[in-house]
């Protein structure tokens, strides 16, 4: 039987928080790759973005409107914790579904 906290839930996010230094190199590679992506729109739809652990706030700030769809009930609060300050500074509007 699978651990119910393997994807999403407080335990998953707690593990992600404390282990973020272990996957920092991957996060940096993703950020570098995203810097090269030049979207033609100022709106972004994220499906399953979770708390945005692997996303760059700098890249997210390019968008004026970000819609995030996630089944994890903790995703919106934690996404705002991880990226809210930067998104407010760039006046990006964040909406969760």
N, CA, C and O atoms as a GROMACS GRO file, in nm:
protein
  388
    1UNK      N    1   0.084  -0.118   0.000
    1UNK     CA    2   0.000   0.000   0.000
    1UNK      C    3   0.089   0.125   0.000
    1UNK      O    4   0.185   0.134   0.076
    2UNK      N    5   0.055   0.219  -0.084
    2UNK     CA    6   0.136   0.340  -0.099
    2UNK      C    7   0.112   0.436   0.017
    2UNK      O    8   0.002   0.445   0.071
    3UNK      N    9   0.217   0.507   0.054
    3UNK     CA   10   0.207   0.611   0.155
    3UNK      C   11   0.122   0.724   0.098
    3UNK      O   12   0.153   0.774  -0.010
    4UNK      N   13   0.017   0.763   0.165
    4UNK     CA   14  -0.074   0.864   0.111
    4UNK      C   15  -0.009   1.001   0.098
    4UNK      O   16  -0.063   1.088   0.030
    5UNK      N   17   0.105   1.023   0.164
    5UNK     CA   18   0.173   1.152   0.157
    5UNK      C   19   0.288   1.154   0.055
    5UNK      O   20   0.372   1.243   0.060
    6UNK      N   21   0.293   1.056  -0.036
    6UNK     CA   22   0.404   1.053  -0.131
    6UNK      C   23   0.394   1.165  -0.233
    6UNK      O   24   0.496   1.210  -0.285
    7UNK      N   25   0.275   1.211  -0.264
    7UNK     CA   26   0.259   1.325  -0.353
    7UNK      C   27   0.160   1.422  -0.290
    7UNK      O   28   0.040   1.392  -0.280
    8UNK      N   29   0.208   1.534  -0.248
    8UNK     CA   30   0.123   1.633  -0.184
    8UNK      C   31   0.107   1.602  -0.036
    8UNK      O   32   0.162   1.505   0.015
    9UNK      N   33   0.033   1.685   0.030
    9UNK     CA   34   0.012   1.670   0.174
    9UNK      C   35   0.126   1.735   0.252
    9UNK      O   36   0.234   1.762   0.198
   10UNK      N   37   0.101   1.758   0.380
   10UNK     CA   38   0.199   1.827   0.463
   10UNK      C   39   0.331   1.754   0.474
   10UNK      O   40   0.437   1.816   0.471
   11UNK      N   41   0.327   1.622   0.486
   11UNK     CA   42   0.451   1.547   0.500
   11UNK      C   43   0.538   1.561   0.375
   11UNK      O   44   0.659   1.579   0.386
   12UNK      N   45   0.477   1.552   0.259
   12UNK     CA   46   0.550   1.566   0.133
   12UNK      C   47   0.616   1.704   0.126
   12UNK      O   48   0.733   1.716   0.092
   13UNK      N   49   0.539   1.808   0.158
   13UNK     CA   50   0.593   1.944   0.151
   13UNK      C   51   0.700   1.968   0.257
   13UNK      O   52   0.797   2.040   0.232
   14UNK      N   53   0.684   1.910   0.372
   14UNK     CA   54   0.786   1.923   0.476
   14UNK      C   55   0.917   1.860   0.430
   14UNK      O   56   1.024   1.916   0.448
   15UNK      N   57   0.906   1.743   0.369
   15UNK     CA   58   1.026   1.678   0.314
   15UNK      C   59   1.088   1.764   0.204
   15UNK      O   60   1.209   1.780   0.198
   16UNK      N   61   1.004   1.818   0.117
   16UNK     CA   62   1.055   1.903   0.009
   16UNK      C   63   1.129   2.024   0.065
   16UNK      O   64   1.235   2.062   0.014
   17UNK      N   65   1.074   2.085   0.168
   17UNK     CA   66   1.136   2.202   0.230
   17UNK      C   67   1.274   2.168   0.286
   17UNK      O   68   1.371   2.238   0.258
   18UNK      N   69   1.282   2.062   0.363
   18UNK     CA   70   1.409   2.028   0.428
   18UNK      C   71   1.511   1.967   0.332
   18UNK      O   72   1.630   1.965   0.363
   19UNK      N   73   1.467   1.917   0.220
   19UNK     CA   74   1.559   1.855   0.124
   19UNK      C   75   1.589   1.944   0.003
   19UNK      O   76   1.653   1.899  -0.092
   20UNK      N   77   1.543   2.068   0.006
   20UNK     CA   78   1.561   2.153  -0.113
   20UNK      C   79   1.707   2.174  -0.149
   20UNK      O   80   1.739   2.195  -0.266
   21UNK      N   81   1.796   2.171  -0.052
   21UNK     CA   82   1.939   2.186  -0.084
   21UNK      C   83   1.991   2.067  -0.165
   21UNK      O   84   2.085   2.081  -0.242
   22UNK      N   85   1.930   1.950  -0.147
   22UNK     CA   86   1.972   1.831  -0.219
   22UNK      C   87   1.939   1.839  -0.368
   22UNK      O   88   2.012   1.784  -0.451
   23UNK      N   89   1.830   1.907  -0.402
   23UNK     CA   90   1.797   1.918  -0.544
   23UNK      C   91   1.814   2.060  -0.596
   23UNK      O   92   1.759   2.096  -0.700
   24UNK      N   93   1.892   2.141  -0.524
   24UNK     CA   94   1.923   2.276  -0.570
   24UNK      C   95   1.988   2.278  -0.709
   24UNK      O   96   1.950   2.362  -0.791
   25UNK      N   97   2.083   2.188  -0.739
   25UNK     CA   98   2.141   2.190  -0.874
   25UNK      C   99   2.035   2.169  -0.984
   25UNK      O  100   2.043   2.231  -1.090
   26UNK      N  101   1.938   2.084  -0.959
   26UNK     CA  102   1.831   2.062  -1.056
   26UNK      C  103   1.745   2.186  -1.070
   26UNK      O  104   1.706   2.224  -1.180
   27UNK      N  105   1.715   2.250  -0.958
   27UNK     CA  106   1.637   2.374  -0.960
   27UNK      C  107   1.708   2.481  -1.042
   27UNK      O  108   1.645   2.552  -1.120
   28UNK      N  109   1.839   2.491  -1.026
   28UNK     CA  110   1.917   2.589  -1.102
   28UNK      C  111   1.917   2.557  -1.251
   28UNK      O  112   1.906   2.648  -1.333
   29UNK      N  113   1.927   2.430  -1.286
   29UNK     CA  114   1.923   2.392  -1.428
   29UNK      C  115   1.787   2.424  -1.490
   29UNK      O  116   1.780   2.471  -1.603
   30UNK      N  117   1.681   2.400  -1.416
   30UNK     CA  118   1.547   2.434  -1.465
   30UNK      C  119   1.535   2.584  -1.482
   30UNK      O  120   1.482   2.631  -1.583
   31UNK      N  121   1.585   2.662  -1.387
   31UNK     CA  122   1.580   2.808  -1.396
   31UNK      C  123   1.657   2.859  -1.517
   31UNK      O  124   1.611   2.948  -1.588
   32UNK      N  125   1.774   2.801  -1.542
   32UNK     CA  126   1.853   2.840  -1.660
   32UNK      C  127   1.778   2.808  -1.788
   32UNK      O  128   1.776   2.888  -1.881
   33UNK      N  129   1.717   2.690  -1.794
   33UNK     CA  130   1.640   2.652  -1.912
   33UNK      C  131   1.522   2.746  -1.933
   33UNK      O  132   1.496   2.789  -2.045
   34UNK      N  133   1.449   2.777  -1.825
   34UNK     CA  134   1.334   2.866  -1.836
   34UNK      C  135   1.373   3.007  -1.880
   34UNK      O  136   1.296   3.074  -1.948
   35UNK      N  137   1.494   3.051  -1.843
   35UNK     CA  138   1.540   3.184  -1.887
   35UNK      C  139   1.546   3.193  -2.038
   35UNK      O  140   1.528   3.300  -2.095
   36UNK      N  141   1.571   3.081  -2.104
   36UNK     CA  142   1.576   3.079  -2.249
   36UNK      C  143   1.441   3.068  -2.316
   36UNK      O  144   1.429   3.087  -2.437
   37UNK      N  145   1.339   3.039  -2.238
   37UNK     CA  146   1.203   3.028  -2.292
   37UNK      C  147   1.143   3.169  -2.299
   37UNK      O  148   1.132   3.238  -2.197
   38UNK      N  149   1.106   3.209  -2.417
   38UNK     CA  150   1.049   3.342  -2.438
   38UNK      C  151   0.902   3.329  -2.477
   38UNK      O  152   0.869   3.324  -2.596
   39UNK      N  153   0.813   3.322  -2.378
   39UNK     CA  154   0.671   3.306  -2.410
   39UNK      C  155   0.616   3.430  -2.480
   39UNK      O  156   0.659   3.542  -2.454
   40UNK      N  157   0.523   3.406  -2.568
   40UNK     CA  158   0.464   3.517  -2.642
   40UNK      C  159   0.345   3.580  -2.572
   40UNK      O  160   0.278   3.666  -2.628
   41UNK      N  161   0.318   3.536  -2.449
   41UNK     CA  162   0.202   3.585  -2.376
   41UNK      C  163   0.242   3.626  -2.235
   41UNK      O  164   0.347   3.586  -2.184
   42UNK      N  165   0.158   3.706  -2.174
   42UNK     CA  166   0.183   3.753  -2.037
   42UNK      C  167   0.097   3.678  -1.935
   42UNK      O  168   0.091   3.716  -1.818
   43UNK      N  169   0.030   3.570  -1.982
   43UNK     CA  170  -0.051   3.488  -1.892
   43UNK      C  171   0.004   3.346  -1.893
   43UNK      O  172   0.048   3.296  -1.996
   44UNK      N  173   0.000   3.282  -1.775
   44UNK     CA  174   0.055   3.148  -1.760
   44UNK      C  175  -0.048   3.059  -1.691
   44UNK      O  176  -0.110   3.099  -1.593
   45UNK      N  177  -0.065   2.939  -1.743
   45UNK     CA  178  -0.149   2.838  -1.680
   45UNK      C  179  -0.058   2.726  -1.631
   45UNK      O  180   0.009   2.661  -1.712
   46UNK      N  181  -0.054   2.705  -1.501
   46UNK     CA  182   0.025   2.598  -1.441
   46UNK      C  183  -0.069   2.489  -1.393
   46UNK      O  184  -0.161   2.515  -1.316
   47UNK      N  185  -0.046   2.368  -1.438
   47UNK     CA  186  -0.127   2.255  -1.395
   47UNK      C  187  -0.037   2.166  -1.309
   47UNK      O  188   0.065   2.115  -1.356
   48UNK      N  189  -0.075   2.148  -1.184
   48UNK     CA  190   0.005   2.067  -1.092
   48UNK      C  191   0.134   2.136  -1.051
   48UNK      O  192   0.236   2.070  -1.033
   49UNK      N  193   0.130   2.266  -1.036
   49UNK     CA  194   0.250   2.341  -0.999
   49UNK      C  195   0.291   2.324  -0.854
   49UNK      O  196   0.399   2.367  -0.814
   50UNK      N  197   0.204   2.260  -0.775
   50UNK     CA  198   0.229   2.235  -0.634
   50UNK      C  199   0.269   2.365  -0.565
   50UNK      O  200   0.206   2.468  -0.588
   51UNK      N  201   0.369   2.362  -0.483
   51UNK     CA  202   0.413   2.480  -0.409
   51UNK      C  203   0.519   2.557  -0.487
   51UNK      O  204   0.574   2.655  -0.436
   52UNK      N  205   0.548   2.514  -0.608
   52UNK     CA  206   0.648   2.583  -0.689
   52UNK      C  207   0.790   2.562  -0.641
   52UNK      O  208   0.876   2.647  -0.662
   53UNK      N  209   0.816   2.449  -0.577
   53UNK     CA  210   0.948   2.422  -0.521
   53UNK      C  211   1.059   2.430  -0.625
   53UNK      O  212   1.170   2.475  -0.593
   54UNK      N  213   1.032   2.388  -0.746
   54UNK     CA  214   1.137   2.380  -0.849
   54UNK      C  215   1.131   2.498  -0.947
   54UNK      O  216   1.201   2.498  -1.049
   55UNK      N  217   1.048   2.599  -0.918
   55UNK     CA  218   1.029   2.711  -1.010
   55UNK      C  219   1.106   2.833  -0.966
   55UNK      O  220   1.129   2.856  -0.847
   56UNK      N  221   1.143   2.911  -1.062
   56UNK     CA  222   1.215   3.035  -1.039
   56UNK      C  223   1.116   3.151  -1.025
   56UNK      O  224   1.033   3.173  -1.113
   57UNK      N  225   1.124   3.224  -0.915
   57UNK     CA  226   1.040   3.342  -0.898
   57UNK      C  227   1.067   3.444  -1.008
   57UNK      O  228   0.976   3.511  -1.056
   58UNK      N  229   1.193   3.455  -1.047
   58UNK     CA  230   1.230   3.549  -1.153
   58UNK      C  231   1.156   3.518  -1.282
   58UNK      O  232   1.106   3.609  -1.349
   59UNK      N  233   1.148   3.391  -1.317
   59UNK     CA  234   1.076   3.353  -1.439
   59UNK      C  235   0.927   3.378  -1.423
   59UNK      O  236   0.863   3.426  -1.517
   60UNK      N  237   0.871   3.346  -1.309
   60UNK     CA  238   0.728   3.366  -1.286
   60UNK      C  239   0.691   3.514  -1.292
   60UNK      O  240   0.579   3.548  -1.330
   61UNK      N  241   0.784   3.601  -1.255
   61UNK     CA  242   0.757   3.745  -1.256
   61UNK      C  243   0.735   3.800  -1.397
   61UNK      O  244   0.688   3.913  -1.412
   62UNK      N  245   0.768   3.724  -1.498
   62UNK     CA  246   0.745   3.769  -1.636
   62UNK      C  247   0.596   3.780  -1.670
   62UNK      O  248   0.557   3.848  -1.764
   63UNK      N  249   0.515   3.711  -1.591
   63UNK     CA  250   0.373   3.701  -1.624
   63UNK      C  251   0.290   3.795  -1.538
   63UNK      O  252   0.314   3.810  -1.418
   64UNK      N  253   0.193   3.858  -1.601
   64UNK     CA  254   0.102   3.947  -1.530
   64UNK      C  255  -0.008   3.868  -1.461
   64UNK      O  256  -0.061   3.911  -1.358
   65UNK      N  257  -0.044   3.751  -1.517
   65UNK     CA  258  -0.150   3.668  -1.461
   65UNK      C  259  -0.104   3.523  -1.462
   65UNK      O  260  -0.060   3.472  -1.565
   66UNK      N  261  -0.115   3.457  -1.346
   66UNK     CA  262  -0.080   3.317  -1.334
   66UNK      C  263  -0.199   3.244  -1.273
   66UNK      O  264  -0.242   3.275  -1.162
   67UNK      N  265  -0.251   3.146  -1.346
   67UNK     CA  266  -0.357   3.059  -1.297
   67UNK      C  267  -0.293   2.926  -1.264
   67UNK      O  268  -0.223   2.868  -1.347
   68UNK      N  269  -0.316   2.877  -1.143
   68UNK     CA  270  -0.256   2.752  -1.099
   68UNK      C  271  -0.367   2.654  -1.062
   68UNK      O  272  -0.454   2.684  -0.980
   69UNK      N  273  -0.363   2.538  -1.124
   69UNK     CA  274  -0.459   2.431  -1.095
   69UNK      C  275  -0.384   2.320  -1.023
   69UNK      O  276  -0.284   2.268  -1.074
   70UNK      N  277  -0.432   2.283  -0.905
   70UNK     CA  278  -0.366   2.176  -0.830
   70UNK      C  279  -0.467   2.112  -0.736
   70UNK      O  280  -0.550   2.180  -0.678
   71UNK      N  281  -0.460   1.980  -0.723
   71UNK     CA  282  -0.551   1.908  -0.634
   71UNK      C  283  -0.502   1.910  -0.489
   71UNK      O  284  -0.578   1.878  -0.397
   72UNK      N  285  -0.377   1.946  -0.468
   72UNK     CA  286  -0.321   1.952  -0.333
   72UNK      C  287  -0.378   2.074  -0.260
   72UNK      O  288  -0.356   2.187  -0.304
   73UNK      N  289  -0.449   2.054  -0.150
   73UNK     CA  290  -0.510   2.168  -0.080
   73UNK      C  291  -0.408   2.263  -0.017
   73UNK      O  292  -0.443   2.375   0.021
   74UNK      N  293  -0.284   2.220  -0.005
   74UNK     CA  294  -0.180   2.304   0.056
   74UNK      C  295  -0.101   2.385  -0.048
   74UNK      O  296  -0.023   2.472  -0.013
   75UNK      N  297  -0.123   2.354  -0.173
   75UNK     CA  298  -0.043   2.414  -0.280
   75UNK      C  299  -0.054   2.566  -0.284
   75UNK      O  300   0.048   2.634  -0.299
   76UNK      N  301  -0.174   2.620  -0.271
   76UNK     CA  302  -0.189   2.765  -0.286
   76UNK      C  303  -0.114   2.840  -0.176
   76UNK      O  304  -0.043   2.937  -0.205
   77UNK      N  305  -0.130   2.798  -0.053
   77UNK     CA  306  -0.064   2.865   0.059
   77UNK      C  307   0.088   2.856   0.046
   77UNK      O  308   0.158   2.956   0.066
   78UNK      N  309   0.138   2.738   0.014
   78UNK     CA  310   0.282   2.719   0.003
   78UNK      C  311   0.340   2.786  -0.121
   78UNK      O  312   0.453   2.836  -0.117
   79UNK      N  313   0.266   2.789  -0.231
   79UNK     CA  314   0.312   2.860  -0.350
   79UNK      C  315   0.329   3.008  -0.318
   79UNK      O  316   0.428   3.070  -0.356
   80UNK      N  317   0.232   3.063  -0.248
   80UNK     CA  318   0.242   3.204  -0.207
   80UNK      C  319   0.360   3.225  -0.112
   80UNK      O  320   0.428   3.328  -0.121
   81UNK      N  321   0.385   3.131  -0.024
   81UNK     CA  322   0.499   3.141   0.066
   81UNK      C  323   0.630   3.142  -0.013
   81UNK      O  324   0.720   3.220   0.018
   82UNK      N  325   0.640   3.058  -0.113
   82UNK     CA  326   0.762   3.047  -0.193
   82UNK      C  327   0.781   3.161  -0.292
   82UNK      O  328   0.894   3.203  -0.317
   83UNK      N  329   0.672   3.213  -0.349
   83UNK     CA  330   0.686   3.310  -0.459
   83UNK      C  331   0.604   3.438  -0.440
   83UNK      O  332   0.615   3.531  -0.521
   84UNK      N  333   0.525   3.444  -0.337
   84UNK     CA  334   0.433   3.557  -0.320
   84UNK      C  335   0.500   3.693  -0.316
   84UNK      O  336   0.453   3.787  -0.381
   85UNK      N  337   0.607   3.706  -0.242
   85UNK     CA  338   0.674   3.837  -0.231
   85UNK      C  339   0.723   3.885  -0.367
   85UNK      O  340   0.703   4.001  -0.403
   86UNK      N  341   0.786   3.797  -0.442
   86UNK     CA  342   0.838   3.834  -0.574
   86UNK      C  343   0.723   3.867  -0.670
   86UNK      O  344   0.733   3.962  -0.748
   87UNK      N  345   0.615   3.790  -0.663
   87UNK     CA  346   0.503   3.816  -0.753
   87UNK      C  347   0.431   3.946  -0.718
   87UNK      O  348   0.385   4.017  -0.807
   88UNK      N  349   0.421   3.977  -0.590
   88UNK     CA  350   0.363   4.106  -0.551
   88UNK      C  351   0.451   4.220  -0.600
   88UNK      O  352   0.400   4.323  -0.645
   89UNK      N  353   0.582   4.204  -0.590
   89UNK     CA  354   0.675   4.309  -0.634
   89UNK      C  355   0.661   4.337  -0.784
   89UNK      O  356   0.678   4.451  -0.828
   90UNK      N  357   0.629   4.234  -0.861
   90UNK     CA  358   0.614   4.253  -1.006
   90UNK      C  359   0.468   4.277  -1.046
   90UNK      O  360   0.436   4.287  -1.164
   91UNK      N  361   0.381   4.287  -0.945
   91UNK     CA  362   0.238   4.308  -0.966
   91UNK      C  363   0.174   4.199  -1.051
   91UNK      O  364   0.083   4.224  -1.130
   92UNK      N  365   0.223   4.078  -1.033
   92UNK     CA  366   0.164   3.963  -1.102
   92UNK      C  367   0.044   3.915  -1.022
   92UNK      O  368   0.049   3.905  -0.899
   93UNK      N  369  -0.064   3.884  -1.092
   93UNK     CA  370  -0.186   3.835  -1.027
   93UNK      C  371  -0.184   3.683  -1.027
   93UNK      O  372  -0.164   3.620  -1.130
   94UNK      N  373  -0.206   3.625  -0.908
   94UNK     CA  374  -0.201   3.480  -0.890
   94UNK      C  375  -0.339   3.432  -0.849
   94UNK      O  376  -0.399   3.484  -0.754
   95UNK      N  377  -0.389   3.331  -0.922
   95UNK     CA  378  -0.522   3.276  -0.892
   95UNK      C  379  -0.512   3.125  -0.889
   95UNK      O  380  -0.450   3.064  -0.977
   96UNK      N  381  -0.575   3.063  -0.788
   96UNK     CA  382  -0.572   2.919  -0.772
   96UNK      C  383  -0.708   2.858  -0.802
   96UNK      O  384  -0.812   2.917  -0.774
   97UNK      N  385  -0.703   2.738  -0.859
   97UNK     CA  386  -0.824   2.659  -0.885
   97UNK      C  387  -0.805   2.521  -0.830
   97UNK      O  388  -0.894   2.436  -0.841
   0.00000   0.00000   0.00000
